[in-house]
Amino acid sequence: MRYEKNLRNLILVFTILALSLPGFSEDKVVASQWAAAPAQIDGLNSDWDTQVLNSEKKFGVDYAFRNDAENLYVLVIFKDPRYLSSISLTGMTIWFNPEASKKKDFAIRFVNMPITADQYIAILEKKTGAVSDEQKAQIRANERYMYYDYELIDKTSKEAPSQFTETQGLKMPLFKHNVQEKTVTYEFSVPLKRLAELSAGIGADPGSTMQVCFEWGGATKRMKDAVAAQIGAEGARATPEGGTGDLTEERDYVDMGGEGLAAMRRRLPKQYSFWATVKLAQSQ
């Protein structure tokens, strides 16, 4: 009995020591700054206080948060182009969990793409209804536009639409990005309130703590389908008619100069992500 008691005490001591070490400490809490006025979402960081920037050194990313009573504003700066991966194709997905849990239930995926003037007109007609001839002429004055859009990911509701029309009167997420010589900057605005079950708001209040996950890059469905088709074609070439398709045959194929399945899969862009614990500002 005494041995078991001493063993339990020893385990307790080591547990306390482990929790006191930096590697076992709680996640760092990032403070959101209070925004005295609504932020101008333009993809620039000139109106952000650089002293409040936080760094995710693993991916060469700086980020910061601001909020007012209605919106959360997010700044993300990529300083290392190696980690941009395929963000131009997949967009940036931001997961929000106001329950302070690292569970991916609700996210907003932000995407941008170059479009023609006629494509822009078609999008406006779908979102807001008829576009006047005068508006069409003004739009066609430019041949191409950068279009910014978003879609919702809500794993908690089977009824949640991926997008909303502006006529629903709900506050919409916004974002812009700016490419400079050494950095790529993204700026986001996301409503805090869930005005309805299916609205695009986060569901958090000023002063609360939440978990935020940034996720970008990786492979689109089209990329995966293309590589899967090539793997199938190369696999058929690697296996002689009537063969078993075992590992020896695949290794023989690679030795003969074939690329091999593992190498083909490695050609898919990497996906990156990191979490941040955010304390929303209560007021100025």
Steps between C-alpha positions, in 0.01 A plus 500: 500500500778742594674426168184574303444822695857617437464413133182706469668794672798472267274498195317806633827690547616421146161603362518838674854556376406405145206738494723782620739459206450722193432207271211385720351838583161618379466656158606862475200732498509760224332828591271662246527879499191718519415672170379854568368523144403237240808372321551573133543161334751567223770235546744751647652504847570873512219561752608214729730538798804289415575461872197272541608257229536136605732260318453142389870448432455148364330637187640854490160656575413810705141552613289728718140552610282802564132517582218735579149416617398361161802363312826313540780632281789270413837579343723225359840576342695232313872576504624174347357412155590133551202464732243662274462162329183499288317769697411679175296191401371375835457831681532559875270311736458644850340276763328667796402333826354733764492210747882522525534149359727398213216335314436580136124550483456844342723676250501759227699424188619816326586476130599751236533461125548714188179530297386678184259794496217279371566246776485783753163612360365145518606471864335830590176397330500176698566678830297821470267457201486697176795723408419815301653567159680800648659282770600240241669768291694623803609145586607426143729803509749254655565165338590308816433514872624325812194342657489423872250251636445261787316184590388365836599164643255401774532139615237550771208572266371303203295801389774761495555641150854557386422853383248777562351762273539862596122545500477295822622802692767308688844642566749343262864403552747708300863459403766640272860409431804692380815360340822690560863427419575294811163446667140402428243659731144382567245704692162364615184628664260248654172576684501398865125452544299207374193699398335176395588133522622506143672837507870553434580629848746329733272490804738676740467810716758770580705395801466127434778253416493284190713268290593599146669272246659623178511238225624541143664326209465133427341348193171588337262225392608553140866453596423181693291359215776574248768329709269206575439454127874511428572254780244264348652534156856454625393204714351330196827549314702368795304176528529258205179344375409217735750619765434522870590867542709432810770723649779319314347591166452862607863519616613351166299771324667775703844347430420521129452875525134524598401774740324275748179553698660666804677758284176583320320555829781726619429729207177607671544837677538490876230627731592722795310601813547637850277589795485819707317561830348848471366723776258750346519857626209614717531871423759770463 
